[in-house]
Amino acid sequence: MLKKLIWYKQRLSVMSIQEVFYRIHEFFDQKIFYIFFLFKIGICSKKTFNYIDFKFTNSDEKCLPLLRWHDISQQEQNNILHGVHLCFGKEWIWKSSRDIWNISLENGNTWSRSHYAAIDYRLGNSVGDVRLVWEPSRLQQLVDLSLLIDSVGERQAKDLSEIMVSQFDHWVKENPFLSGVHYISSMECALRILSVCVAFDNIRRFAEFSIDAREMLLKFVWSNASYISNRISLYSSAGNHTIAECSGLLFAAVLFPEFPESSQWKAKGEKILFSEFDRQISSDGGGIEQAPWYQAFVLDLFGLVTRLYDKYDLPIPQHLVVKYQSSLNFLNTLASSYNDIPSIGDADSGYALSRFLKISWLDDFDRYGLTTFDDSGYTVYRNSDTCSKLIFDHGNLGMLPSCGHGHSDALSIILNIEDSEILIDPGTYTYTGDSNFRRYFRSSSAHNTVTIDGLDQARQVGPFLWTNSYDAELLHREILDNGDILLLASHTGYVEISLSHKRGMLIQKNGNILVLDSIDGSGIHRLDLNWNLGLEVSKQNNNEFYLCSDVFLRVKGGDVTLHCGDISPIFGWQSDVYGVKKKSETINVTYDGKLPHEFVTEVHVNCTSSSPEVMTKQIERIRRLIYDTRKN
C-alpha cells in the first residue's frame, strides 16, 4: 500500500488538473471492467461473429499492402521453423504448455492469471520485470513464421499455417480476456492486433482456416480494440505507447469496418494518432522522447498505418507525410539498421511488428559528413576516411512533463570506429526489475559526461519520472579551413547549485578528437568525468589507456582510475540487449577542490598524436571559445 501511495504522489506531481479528472474517470472505468470480468457481462460476454460477414475472414485476396522485409538468414529460418523466438538475448521456445505465456524469461517465475488490474507489476514487485514476459505474447513469432511461406513448398506452407493457428488458438485460450499480465498495457493488445492481422493475411492463400479459427480471430480483434479504445495512454502517459495503441485501433477499424464500433475507433484513432505524431516528432525529424530506439518503433508503426491508408485510399494530412519523411532522414542519419541504433535514452529491444520489417530503413542513404539537428539536440559526424561515427548529445532530457524514457546524459559522446565501439552509452537493462540498476543506467554517472557532487543532471523520482529537467544547447558549430570541426555545447543541469558545464570538442580530419570540459562556478566540489569503453583496455600507462593497436585515450585533470563491474556503488556496466547486463570498463577522472576547473581528454586514432605545442594551441582555441560564450 505504501509503495502505491508513493507512486501516486510521484505521478500527481506531473499531472494537470485535466489529467487528474481523467485519471479518476479511468479508475472507475477499471472498476467497471472488473465487474464485467467477474460476472461475464458486457465486453466480456460470449459475443460471437459470423466470419462470412467480414471481408478479412471471408476473402481469398490479401487485405494488407505489400511491406518491405529484411532477408532472413538460413540459421534464422531454422530457428523460426523450430519454434525458437529470440527474446532479449535468450531463446523462447514454443510448446503448448499451460504457463508458456506467463513464465518470465528473467527468472522462470510465473505471473498471476488474476484480473489484470490486481497484478502488481511496478518496480519492486515480487515476480520480476514485466517487460520480459510480454515479448512472446506480442505474437510476432507468427509474423516471422508467415514470412517463410513463400520460400517453402506447398505442403510445408500448410504445415506452417497450422502451427500458426495452433499457437494463436493456444494463446487465446490460455489468456482469457482481461485475465493476467498481458492486459495490463493496452499497447500490448495493439501490438497483438498488428501481428495477428499481418500473419493471417500473409498465409491466407495457403491456409484452410476452420470456421472456429476465423471467428476466434474476429472476437480477438473486437475485444482487444474495444479495450484499447477505452484505455489509450494520454496526458503524462502519452508517448510511443499512444502511437502503438492508435495504430492497433486503426488496423482494427480499417480491416474490419463491419464491426459496429469501427467508425468510432477510426475517428478516435486518427484524431489522437495524427495529433501525437505531430507533437512527438520535432521539426528536424527527431523524437522528443530522446530515445532513438523508440523513434524507430514509432516510425515503423506510423509507416504501417500510412501504407494501410494508401491501400484503402484514405487521407493522411500532408504535413504529417512531410514530417514522417523528415523523421526517416533523422533516424537513418543516426543508424543504418536496428543493430546500429545508438543506445541513447531507454531502449527495450522491442519491435512494432518484426525485427525483419524494413520500412523505416532507406536504401542508398548518404550518411557521411557532419549533420546537426538543432531542435532534437544531436550532432552526428561520420568520417569516411576513418570509417568512424561520432554522436554528440546536446539535447534535452525527454518528453515533458515526466521525461520517462530519457536518460540524464547531457553532453555525452558516443564514438564507433569501423565495427568497434570505442565510447559507448551503456544502455537500459531493466524497467521494473532491479531498482538500483534501473537508477544507475539512467544516471549521469553512467554516461560519457561530467557529474558534480555525485548528482544527476536531473532528479530521478521514479523509474519513469524525472523532475528538474535541464535544457541543453549547441553554442557553436564550425568547420575550420583545414576541415577540422569545432563544437561547443552547454546544459543547465547544475544551475540549482550555481554551477555550469560546457563541453568543447575539436574533431580532426585524421580522426583524432580533443575534448575540453569546463566547469564554472565557485566553492569546493567533487567533479567526476567518466568514459564508458566498448573495448577492453589492453595497456594502461598512467593516464593513457590503449584499447587496441591503434586507439588510445589520454585524460587529464584529476585522479584517474579504471573500474569494471563494481557493485557498491554500481559502476562499470553495460547492457547491449534489454534484460541482459555485463561488466564493462569505465575510466573515471576525479577532481575534488575549488572551481573553476577543466578536464582534457584526447582520443587518438591510428596512434597519431599531435605535438605538445600543437595540442596546447588546440586547447587554447577551445578555451577562448568557451570564454567568449561566457562573456556574451
C-alpha positions as CSV (number, residue, x, y, z in Angstrom):
1,M,0.0,0.0,0.0
2,L,2.8,2.4,0.9
3,K,4.5,1.8,-2.5
4,K,1.3,2.6,-4.3
5,L,0.8,5.8,-2.3
6,I,4.4,6.9,-3.1
7,W,3.8,6.1,-6.8
8,Y,0.5,8.1,-6.9
9,K,2.2,11.0,-5.2
10,Q,5.0,11.0,-7.8
11,R,2.6,10.8,-10.7
12,L,0.4,13.6,-9.3
13,S,3.4,15.9,-9.3
14,V,3.4,16.0,-13.1
15,M,-0.3,15.9,-13.7
16,S,-2.5,18.8,-14.8
17,I,-6.0,19.3,-13.3
18,Q,-7.5,17.9,-16.5
19,E,-5.4,14.8,-16.2
20,V,-6.4,14.3,-12.6
21,F,-10.1,14.2,-13.5
22,Y,-9.2,11.9,-16.5
23,R,-7.4,9.5,-14.1
24,I,-10.4,9.5,-11.7
25,H,-12.6,8.6,-14.6
26,E,-10.2,5.9,-15.8
27,F,-10.1,4.5,-12.2
28,F,-13.8,4.0,-12.2
29,D,-13.7,2.5,-15.7
30,Q,-11.3,-0.1,-14.5
31,K,-13.6,-1.0,-11.6
32,I,-16.4,-1.4,-14.2
33,F,-14.2,-3.6,-16.3
34,Y,-13.5,-5.7,-13.1
35,I,-17.3,-6.1,-12.5
36,F,-17.7,-7.2,-16.1
37,F,-14.8,-9.6,-15.6
38,L,-16.3,-11.2,-12.5
39,F,-19.8,-11.6,-13.9
40,K,-19.0,-12.3,-17.5
41,I,-21.1,-9.4,-18.8
42,G,-20.7,-6.6,-21.3
43,I,-17.4,-6.7,-23.1
44,C,-16.5,-10.0,-21.5
45,S,-19.7,-11.7,-22.8
46,K,-19.6,-14.7,-25.1
47,K,-20.3,-12.5,-28.1
48,T,-19.7,-14.2,-31.4
49,F,-19.4,-13.1,-35.0
50,N,-20.1,-14.8,-38.3
51,Y,-16.9,-14.9,-40.4
52,I,-19.0,-14.7,-43.6
53,D,-20.0,-11.1,-42.8
54,F,-16.4,-9.9,-42.7
55,K,-14.2,-9.5,-45.8
56,F,-11.0,-10.1,-43.8
57,T,-12.1,-13.5,-42.7
58,N,-14.0,-14.4,-45.9
59,S,-11.8,-13.3,-48.7
60,D,-9.1,-15.1,-50.7
61,E,-7.4,-11.8,-51.5
62,K,-4.8,-10.1,-49.4
63,C,-6.3,-7.2,-47.4
64,L,-3.0,-5.6,-46.4
65,P,-0.4,-3.8,-48.5
66,L,2.9,-5.3,-49.5
67,L,5.7,-4.5,-47.0
68,R,9.5,-4.4,-47.2
69,W,11.4,-7.1,-45.2
70,H,15.0,-7.8,-44.5
71,D,16.4,-11.0,-45.8
72,I,16.2,-13.9,-43.3
73,S,19.3,-16.0,-42.9
74,Q,19.2,-19.8,-43.1
75,Q,20.0,-20.0,-39.4
76,E,17.2,-17.6,-38.6
77,Q,14.8,-19.6,-40.8
78,N,15.8,-22.8,-39.0
79,N,15.1,-21.1,-35.6
80,I,11.7,-19.9,-36.7
81,L,10.7,-23.3,-38.1
82,H,11.6,-25.0,-34.9
83,G,9.6,-22.5,-32.8
84,V,12.6,-20.6,-31.5
85,H,11.9,-16.9,-30.9
86,L,14.9,-14.7,-29.9
87,C,13.9,-12.5,-26.9
88,F,16.4,-10.3,-25.0
89,G,19.4,-12.5,-25.9
90,K,17.6,-15.7,-24.9
91,E,15.7,-18.3,-26.7
92,W,11.9,-18.6,-26.2
93,I,10.8,-22.0,-27.5
94,W,7.1,-22.6,-28.4
95,K,5.4,-25.5,-26.6
96,S,1.8,-26.0,-25.8
97,S,2.2,-26.0,-22.0
98,R,-0.2,-24.2,-19.7
99,D,2.2,-21.5,-18.5
100,I,4.3,-20.9,-21.6
101,W,2.9,-17.4,-22.0
102,N,3.2,-16.4,-18.3
103,I,6.7,-17.6,-17.4
104,S,9.3,-14.8,-17.1
105,L,12.4,-15.1,-19.2
106,E,14.2,-13.3,-16.5
107,N,14.0,-15.9,-13.7
108,G,11.4,-18.5,-14.5
109,N,8.8,-17.0,-12.2
110,T,5.2,-17.3,-13.2
111,W,2.9,-14.3,-13.4
112,S,-0.6,-14.3,-12.0
113,R,-3.7,-15.1,-14.1
114,S,-6.0,-12.9,-12.0
115,H,-7.6,-9.8,-13.2
116,Y,-5.0,-7.5,-14.8
117,A,-5.7,-4.5,-12.5
118,A,-5.0,-6.7,-9.4
119,I,-1.5,-7.6,-10.6
120,D,1.5,-5.7,-9.0
121,Y,3.9,-5.2,-11.9
122,R,5.7,-2.0,-10.9
123,L,9.2,-1.6,-9.7
124,G,9.8,-3.7,-6.6
125,N,7.2,-6.4,-7.4
126,S,8.0,-10.0,-6.3
127,V,7.9,-11.6,-9.7
128,G,10.3,-9.6,-12.0
129,D,10.4,-7.2,-14.9
130,V,7.1,-7.4,-16.6
131,R,8.6,-6.3,-20.0
132,L,10.4,-9.7,-20.2
133,V,7.1,-11.7,-20.1
134,W,5.3,-9.5,-22.6
135,E,7.6,-10.1,-25.5
136,P,6.5,-13.6,-26.7
137,S,2.8,-12.6,-26.2
138,R,3.1,-9.9,-28.8
139,L,2.8,-12.9,-31.1
140,Q,5.4,-11.5,-33.5
141,Q,6.7,-15.0,-34.0
142,L,3.6,-15.6,-36.0
143,V,4.7,-12.8,-38.4
144,D,8.1,-14.4,-38.7
145,L,6.6,-17.8,-39.5
146,S,4.4,-16.2,-42.1
147,L,7.4,-14.7,-43.9
148,L,8.7,-18.2,-44.7
149,I,5.5,-19.2,-46.6
150,D,6.8,-18.1,-50.0
151,S,10.1,-19.9,-49.6
152,V,8.8,-23.4,-48.7
153,G,6.8,-25.9,-50.6
154,E,3.0,-26.1,-50.6
155,R,2.9,-29.0,-48.2
156,Q,5.2,-27.2,-45.7
157,A,3.3,-24.0,-46.2
158,K,0.2,-25.7,-44.9
159,D,2.1,-27.1,-42.0
160,L,3.3,-23.7,-41.1
161,S,-0.1,-22.2,-41.3
162,E,-1.4,-24.9,-39.0
163,I,1.4,-24.2,-36.5
164,M,0.5,-20.5,-36.5
165,V,-3.2,-21.2,-36.0
166,S,-2.5,-23.6,-33.1
167,Q,-0.2,-21.0,-31.4
168,F,-2.8,-18.3,-31.7
169,D,-5.6,-20.7,-30.5
170,H,-3.4,-21.7,-27.5
171,W,-2.7,-18.0,-26.6
172,V,-6.4,-17.0,-26.7
173,K,-7.5,-20.0,-24.6
174,E,-4.7,-19.6,-22.0
175,N,-5.2,-15.8,-21.7
176,P,-8.9,-15.2,-21.3
177,F,-9.9,-11.6,-21.9
178,L,-8.8,-9.3,-19.1
179,S,-7.1,-12.2,-17.2
180,G,-3.4,-11.9,-16.5
181,V,-0.4,-9.8,-17.1
182,H,-0.9,-9.4,-20.8
183,Y,-3.8,-7.0,-20.4
184,I,-2.0,-4.6,-18.1
185,S,-0.8,-2.5,-21.1
186,S,-3.2,-1.6,-23.9
187,M,-0.2,-1.2,-26.1
188,E,0.4,-4.9,-25.8
189,C,-3.1,-5.5,-27.0
190,A,-2.5,-3.2,-30.0
191,L,0.7,-4.9,-31.0
192,R,-1.0,-8.3,-30.9
193,I,-3.7,-7.0,-33.3
194,L,-1.0,-5.9,-35.7
195,S,0.8,-9.3,-35.5
196,V,-2.2,-11.5,-35.9
197,C,-3.7,-9.4,-38.8
198,V,-0.4,-9.3,-40.8
199,A,0.4,-13.0,-40.1
200,F,-3.0,-14.3,-41.1
201,D,-3.1,-12.1,-44.2
202,N,0.3,-13.4,-45.3
203,I,-0.8,-17.0,-45.3
204,R,-4.5,-16.8,-46.3
205,R,-3.8,-18.3,-49.8
206,F,-2.1,-21.3,-48.2
207,A,-4.2,-22.0,-45.2
208,E,-7.6,-23.6,-44.9
209,F,-8.8,-21.9,-41.7
210,S,-11.6,-23.5,-39.8
211,I,-14.7,-21.6,-39.0
212,D,-13.7,-21.6,-35.4
213,A,-10.3,-20.1,-36.1
214,R,-11.8,-17.3,-38.3
215,E,-14.5,-16.4,-35.7
216,M,-11.9,-16.6,-32.9
217,L,-9.8,-14.0,-34.8
218,L,-12.9,-11.7,-35.1
219,K,-13.6,-11.9,-31.4
220,F,-10.0,-11.4,-30.6
221,V,-9.7,-8.2,-32.7
222,W,-13.1,-6.9,-31.5
223,S,-12.4,-7.4,-27.8
224,N,-8.9,-6.0,-27.9
225,A,-9.8,-3.0,-30.0
226,S,-12.8,-2.2,-27.6
227,Y,-10.4,-2.4,-24.7
228,I,-7.8,-0.2,-26.4
229,S,-10.4,2.4,-27.2
230,N,-11.2,2.8,-23.6
231,R,-7.6,2.9,-22.4
232,I,-5.4,5.0,-24.7
233,S,-2.4,6.5,-23.0
234,L,-2.9,10.2,-22.7
235,Y,-1.6,13.3,-20.9
236,S,1.6,12.5,-18.9
237,S,1.4,8.9,-20.1
238,A,1.4,9.8,-23.8
239,G,4.4,8.6,-25.8
240,N,5.2,5.7,-28.0
241,H,2.5,3.7,-26.2
242,T,-0.1,6.1,-27.6
243,I,1.2,5.7,-31.2
244,A,1.1,1.9,-30.9
245,E,-2.4,1.9,-29.3
246,C,-3.8,4.1,-32.0
247,S,-2.1,2.1,-34.8
248,G,-3.7,-1.1,-33.5
249,L,-7.1,0.6,-33.2
250,L,-6.9,1.9,-36.8
251,F,-5.9,-1.6,-38.2
252,A,-9.0,-3.0,-36.5
253,A,-11.2,-0.2,-37.8
254,V,-9.9,-0.3,-41.4
255,L,-9.6,-4.0,-41.8
256,F,-12.9,-4.8,-40.0
257,P,-15.3,-2.0,-41.0
258,E,-18.2,-4.4,-40.4
259,F,-17.9,-4.0,-36.6
260,P,-20.5,-1.5,-35.4
261,E,-17.8,0.3,-33.4
262,S,-15.3,0.6,-36.3
263,S,-16.2,4.1,-37.4
264,Q,-15.9,5.3,-33.8
265,W,-12.5,3.5,-33.5
266,K,-11.3,5.1,-36.7
267,A,-12.3,8.6,-35.7
268,K,-10.7,8.3,-32.3
269,G,-7.6,6.6,-33.5
270,E,-7.0,9.2,-36.3
271,K,-7.5,12.2,-34.1
272,I,-5.1,11.0,-31.4
273,L,-2.5,9.4,-33.7
274,F,-2.2,12.4,-36.0
275,S,-2.0,14.8,-33.1
276,E,0.5,12.8,-31.2
277,F,2.8,12.0,-34.1
278,D,2.8,15.7,-34.9
279,R,3.7,16.5,-31.3
280,Q,6.2,13.7,-30.7
281,I,8.3,14.4,-33.8
282,S,10.4,17.6,-33.7
283,S,10.7,20.0,-36.7
284,D,14.1,18.5,-37.6
285,G,12.7,14.9,-37.5
286,G,14.0,13.8,-34.1
287,G,11.7,12.3,-31.5
288,I,11.0,14.3,-28.4
289,E,11.3,11.2,-26.2
290,Q,15.1,11.4,-26.7
291,A,15.2,7.7,-27.3
292,P,16.2,6.7,-30.9
293,W,15.1,3.1,-30.4
294,Y,11.6,4.2,-29.6
295,Q,11.7,6.6,-32.5
296,A,12.4,3.6,-34.8
297,F,9.5,1.9,-33.1
298,V,7.2,4.8,-33.7
299,L,8.3,5.2,-37.4
300,D,7.6,1.5,-38.1
301,L,4.1,2.0,-36.6
302,F,3.3,5.2,-38.5
303,G,4.8,3.6,-41.6
304,L,2.4,0.6,-41.3
305,V,-0.6,3.0,-40.9
306,T,0.4,5.1,-43.9
307,R,0.7,2.0,-46.1
308,L,-2.6,0.7,-44.9
309,Y,-4.2,4.1,-45.6
310,D,-2.6,4.2,-49.1
311,K,-4.1,0.8,-49.9
312,Y,-7.6,1.9,-48.9
313,D,-7.3,5.4,-50.4
314,L,-7.7,7.1,-47.0
315,P,-6.1,10.5,-46.5
316,I,-3.3,11.4,-44.1
317,P,-2.6,15.1,-43.5
318,Q,0.2,16.2,-45.9
319,H,2.2,18.0,-43.2
320,L,2.4,14.6,-41.4
321,V,3.7,12.9,-44.5
322,V,6.4,15.5,-44.7
323,K,7.3,15.1,-41.1
324,Y,7.4,11.4,-41.4
325,Q,9.9,11.7,-44.2
326,S,12.0,14.1,-42.1
327,S,11.9,11.7,-39.3
328,L,13.1,8.8,-41.5
329,N,16.0,11.0,-42.6
330,F,16.8,11.7,-38.9
331,L,16.8,8.0,-38.0
332,N,18.9,7.0,-41.0
333,T,21.4,9.6,-40.2
334,L,21.9,8.1,-36.7
335,A,21.8,4.5,-37.8
336,S,21.7,2.2,-40.8
337,S,19.7,-0.7,-39.1
338,Y,18.2,-1.8,-35.9
339,N,21.6,-3.1,-34.8
340,D,23.2,0.3,-35.4
341,I,20.8,2.4,-33.3
342,P,22.7,4.3,-30.6
343,S,21.7,3.4,-27.0
344,I,20.6,6.9,-26.2
345,G,17.7,7.0,-23.6
346,D,15.6,4.0,-23.0
347,A,15.5,1.0,-25.4
348,D,13.6,-2.2,-24.7
349,S,14.7,-4.3,-27.7
350,G,11.1,-4.4,-28.9
351,Y,9.7,-4.1,-32.4
352,A,6.5,-2.8,-33.9
353,L,5.9,-5.9,-35.9
354,S,9.1,-7.9,-36.5
355,R,12.8,-7.4,-36.4
356,F,12.7,-8.2,-40.1
357,L,10.5,-5.2,-41.0
358,K,12.4,-2.9,-43.3
359,I,10.1,0.0,-44.0
360,S,12.0,2.6,-41.9
361,W,15.4,1.9,-43.4
362,L,16.3,3.8,-46.5
363,D,18.4,2.3,-49.3
364,D,21.4,4.3,-50.7
365,F,21.1,6.9,-47.9
366,D,24.2,9.1,-47.7
367,R,25.3,9.0,-44.0
368,Y,28.7,10.6,-44.3
369,G,29.6,14.1,-43.3
370,L,28.5,16.5,-40.5
371,T,24.8,16.9,-39.6
372,T,23.4,18.8,-36.7
373,F,19.8,18.5,-35.5
374,D,19.3,21.7,-33.6
375,D,15.8,21.0,-32.2
376,S,16.4,17.4,-31.2
377,G,19.9,18.2,-30.0
378,Y,22.3,15.9,-31.8
379,T,25.4,16.4,-33.9
380,V,26.4,13.4,-36.0
381,Y,29.7,13.1,-37.8
382,R,30.7,10.2,-40.0
383,N,34.3,10.2,-41.3
384,S,34.6,8.2,-44.5
385,D,38.4,8.1,-44.2
386,T,38.4,6.5,-40.7
387,C,35.0,4.8,-41.0
388,S,34.0,6.4,-37.7
389,K,30.7,7.7,-36.3
390,L,30.6,10.2,-33.5
391,I,27.3,11.4,-31.9
392,F,27.4,14.4,-29.6
393,D,24.3,14.7,-27.4
394,H,23.3,18.3,-26.7
395,G,19.6,17.6,-26.4
396,N,17.1,18.0,-23.6
397,L,16.1,15.2,-21.2
398,G,13.0,13.9,-22.9
399,M,9.3,14.3,-23.4
400,L,7.7,16.6,-20.8
401,P,6.3,16.5,-18.2
402,S,7.8,13.2,-17.0
403,C,10.7,12.7,-19.5
404,G,10.0,9.0,-18.8
405,H,12.3,7.4,-21.4
406,G,15.1,10.0,-21.2
407,H,18.4,9.4,-19.6
408,S,20.4,12.1,-17.8
409,D,23.1,12.2,-20.4
410,A,23.6,15.9,-21.4
411,L,26.8,16.5,-23.5
412,S,27.6,12.8,-23.7
413,I,29.6,11.4,-26.6
414,I,29.3,8.1,-28.5
415,L,32.1,7.0,-30.8
416,N,32.4,4.0,-33.1
417,I,35.3,3.2,-35.4
418,E,34.5,0.7,-38.2
419,D,32.9,-2.2,-36.3
420,S,34.4,-1.3,-32.9
421,E,32.5,0.6,-30.2
422,I,35.0,2.9,-28.6
423,L,33.0,5.2,-26.3
424,I,29.6,3.8,-25.5
425,D,26.2,4.6,-24.0
426,P,25.7,1.7,-21.5
427,G,22.1,1.1,-22.5
428,T,18.9,0.4,-20.4
429,Y,19.0,-3.1,-18.9
430,T,15.7,-3.0,-16.9
431,Y,12.5,-1.1,-16.3
432,T,10.8,-2.8,-13.4
433,G,13.4,-5.3,-12.3
434,D,16.3,-4.3,-10.0
435,S,15.6,-0.7,-8.9
436,N,19.3,0.0,-8.2
437,F,20.4,-0.9,-11.7
438,R,17.4,1.0,-13.2
439,R,18.6,4.1,-11.4
440,Y,22.2,3.5,-12.5
441,F,21.6,3.0,-16.2
442,R,19.5,6.3,-16.3
443,S,22.0,8.3,-14.3
444,S,24.6,10.9,-15.4
445,S,27.4,8.8,-13.9
446,A,26.6,6.0,-16.3
447,H,27.2,8.3,-19.3
448,N,30.2,9.9,-21.0
449,T,29.9,13.3,-19.3
450,V,30.7,15.2,-16.1
451,T,28.9,14.8,-12.8
452,I,29.1,17.3,-9.9
453,D,28.9,16.2,-6.3
454,G,27.6,12.8,-7.4
455,L,24.4,14.4,-8.6
456,D,22.4,13.6,-11.7
457,Q,21.9,16.5,-14.1
458,A,18.2,16.0,-13.3
459,R,16.4,14.3,-10.4
460,Q,15.1,10.7,-10.5
461,V,11.9,10.3,-8.6
462,G,10.6,7.1,-10.1
463,P,11.6,4.5,-12.8
464,F,9.8,6.6,-15.5
465,L,9.8,10.1,-13.9
466,W,12.3,12.9,-13.7
467,T,12.0,16.4,-12.1
468,N,14.2,19.4,-12.5
469,S,14.6,18.8,-16.2
470,Y,17.6,20.6,-17.8
471,D,18.0,22.5,-21.1
472,A,21.0,21.8,-23.3
473,E,22.2,23.9,-26.2
474,L,24.8,23.7,-29.0
475,L,26.5,27.1,-28.7
476,H,29.0,26.9,-31.6
477,R,29.5,24.7,-34.7
478,E,32.3,25.5,-37.1
479,I,34.1,23.7,-39.9
480,L,37.6,25.1,-40.0
481,D,39.6,25.8,-43.1
482,N,41.6,22.6,-42.7
483,G,38.5,20.5,-42.5
484,D,38.6,20.1,-38.7
485,I,35.3,20.6,-36.8
486,L,34.9,22.7,-33.7
487,L,31.8,22.2,-31.4
488,L,30.7,23.7,-28.1
489,A,27.6,23.0,-26.0
490,S,26.3,23.5,-22.5
491,H,23.5,22.4,-20.2
492,T,21.6,23.8,-17.2
493,G,21.6,20.6,-15.1
494,Y,23.5,22.1,-12.2
495,V,22.1,25.6,-12.3
496,E,20.4,25.0,-8.9
497,I,23.8,24.8,-7.3
498,S,25.0,27.8,-9.4
499,L,27.4,25.8,-11.5
500,S,27.7,25.3,-15.2
501,H,29.3,22.7,-17.5
502,K,30.4,23.5,-21.0
503,R,32.0,20.9,-23.3
504,G,34.1,22.0,-26.3
505,M,35.3,19.5,-28.9
506,L,37.7,19.6,-31.8
507,I,37.3,16.7,-34.3
508,Q,40.2,16.4,-36.6
509,K,40.1,15.0,-40.2
510,N,42.5,12.3,-39.2
511,G,40.0,11.0,-36.7
512,N,41.6,12.4,-33.5
513,I,39.3,14.1,-31.0
514,L,40.1,16.7,-28.4
515,V,37.5,17.3,-25.6
516,L,37.7,20.1,-23.1
517,D,35.2,20.1,-20.2
518,S,34.9,23.4,-18.4
519,I,33.1,23.6,-15.0
520,D,32.5,27.1,-13.9
521,G,31.4,28.4,-10.5
522,S,32.9,28.8,-7.0
523,G,33.4,26.8,-3.9
524,I,34.8,23.3,-3.3
525,H,33.1,20.5,-5.2
526,R,33.7,16.9,-6.4
527,L,33.8,16.5,-10.1
528,D,33.8,13.2,-12.0
529,L,34.5,12.7,-15.7
530,N,33.5,9.3,-16.9
531,W,34.3,7.5,-20.2
532,N,32.5,4.2,-20.8
533,L,34.6,2.0,-23.0
534,G,33.3,-0.5,-25.6
535,L,36.6,-2.3,-25.8
536,E,38.8,-3.7,-23.0
537,V,41.9,-1.7,-22.1
538,S,44.9,-3.7,-23.4
539,K,47.5,-1.5,-21.8
540,Q,47.5,1.4,-19.3
541,N,50.3,3.9,-18.8
542,N,49.3,6.3,-16.0
543,N,46.7,8.4,-17.7
544,E,46.9,6.8,-21.1
545,F,44.6,3.9,-22.0
546,Y,45.2,1.7,-25.0
547,L,42.1,0.0,-26.3
548,C,43.6,-1.8,-29.3
549,S,46.6,-1.4,-31.5
550,D,45.6,1.9,-33.0
551,V,43.3,3.7,-30.5
552,F,44.2,5.2,-27.2
553,L,42.8,7.8,-24.8
554,R,44.7,10.3,-22.7
555,V,42.9,12.0,-19.8
556,K,44.0,15.0,-17.7
557,G,42.5,17.0,-14.8
558,G,42.3,14.7,-11.9
559,D,43.0,11.3,-10.3
560,V,42.5,8.6,-12.8
561,T,41.1,5.1,-12.0
562,L,39.7,2.2,-14.1
563,H,36.5,0.4,-13.0
564,C,34.7,-2.7,-14.2
565,G,31.6,-4.3,-12.8
566,D,31.6,-2.5,-9.4
567,I,28.6,-3.2,-7.2
568,S,28.9,-0.7,-4.3
569,P,28.4,1.7,-5.8
570,I,27.3,0.3,-9.1
571,F,29.8,1.4,-11.8
572,G,31.2,-0.1,-15.0
573,W,28.3,-2.0,-16.5
574,Q,26.8,-2.3,-20.0
575,S,23.6,-3.7,-21.5
576,D,23.6,-4.4,-25.2
577,V,20.2,-6.1,-25.1
578,Y,17.3,-5.3,-22.8
579,G,17.3,-7.6,-19.7
580,V,21.0,-8.6,-20.1
581,K,23.8,-6.8,-18.3
582,K,27.6,-7.4,-18.4
583,K,30.7,-5.9,-16.9
584,S,32.5,-3.2,-18.9
585,E,35.3,-0.8,-18.3
586,T,34.9,2.8,-17.3
587,I,37.6,5.4,-17.0
588,N,36.9,7.7,-14.0
589,V,38.7,11.1,-13.6
590,T,38.1,12.7,-10.2
591,Y,38.8,16.2,-9.0
592,D,38.0,17.4,-5.5
593,G,38.7,21.1,-5.0
594,K,38.0,24.7,-5.9
595,L,36.2,25.8,-9.0
596,P,36.5,26.6,-11.9
597,H,38.2,23.5,-13.3
598,E,38.9,21.8,-16.6
599,F,39.3,18.2,-17.8
600,V,41.1,17.5,-21.1
601,T,40.6,14.2,-23.0
602,E,42.4,13.2,-26.1
603,V,41.2,10.3,-28.3
604,H,43.9,9.2,-30.7
605,V,43.1,7.1,-33.8
606,N,45.7,5.1,-35.7
607,C,48.1,6.1,-32.8
608,T,48.6,9.5,-34.4
609,S,49.3,12.3,-31.9
610,S,49.9,16.0,-32.3
611,S,53.0,17.6,-30.8
612,P,52.6,19.2,-27.3
613,E,52.9,22.6,-28.9
614,V,50.1,22.0,-31.4
615,M,48.0,20.4,-28.6
616,T,48.4,23.4,-26.4
617,K,47.2,25.7,-29.3
618,Q,44.2,23.5,-29.9
619,I,43.2,23.5,-26.2
620,E,43.7,27.3,-26.1
621,R,41.4,27.7,-29.1
622,I,38.6,25.8,-27.3
623,R,39.3,27.7,-24.1
624,R,38.9,31.0,-25.9
625,L,35.7,29.9,-27.5
626,I,34.3,28.9,-24.0
627,Y,35.5,32.3,-22.6
628,D,33.8,34.2,-25.5
629,T,30.5,32.5,-25.0
630,R,30.7,33.1,-21.2
631,K,31.4,36.8,-21.9
632,N,28.4,37.1,-24.2
